[in-house]
Amino acid sequence: MASYEFLAGSYDALTTDVGYGHWADYLERHFQKAAIPVHTVLDLACGTGSLTWELARRGYEMIGVDRSEEMLAAAQEKGMEETVDIPPLFLHQSMEMLDLYGTIDACVCCLD
C-alpha cells in the first residue's frame, strides 16, 4: 500500500479527464431503472472520493470504502469544501472483508 501514499497526493491531478459528473449521470440512469428506490450507495475503491462526493451532492447517502488510508484522508479532506445534507461515511476496509449488513441499495466501483 506504500505506493498509494504518493499517489493519493496527486491522484486528482491525474484524473481530471475522468468526468465524474458524467459517471454520476450514467449511474443515476441505472438507479432509476432499479426495482427498488436507491438511497444508499456504496462506492468501492472510492479513492479520493470524487464520485462519492458527486453522488452525495445529488442527495444519495454515500459510503466510500478504500484500502488506502491516504486516499481516504484525501476524500475526507474534500468534505471541508462541500456542503451536503448527509456527508459520506468513509471506511478503511478491504473489499474481501467488507460487511455492511444489508445497509445499501446500490454499489458502484470506480477503478479508473
ABEGO torsion letter per residue (X at the ends): XAAAAAAAAAAAAAAAAAGAAAAAAAAAAAAAABABBBABBBBBGAEAGAAAAAAAAAGBBBBBBBABAAAAAAAAAAAAABBBABBBBBBBBBAAABBAGGABABBBBBBX
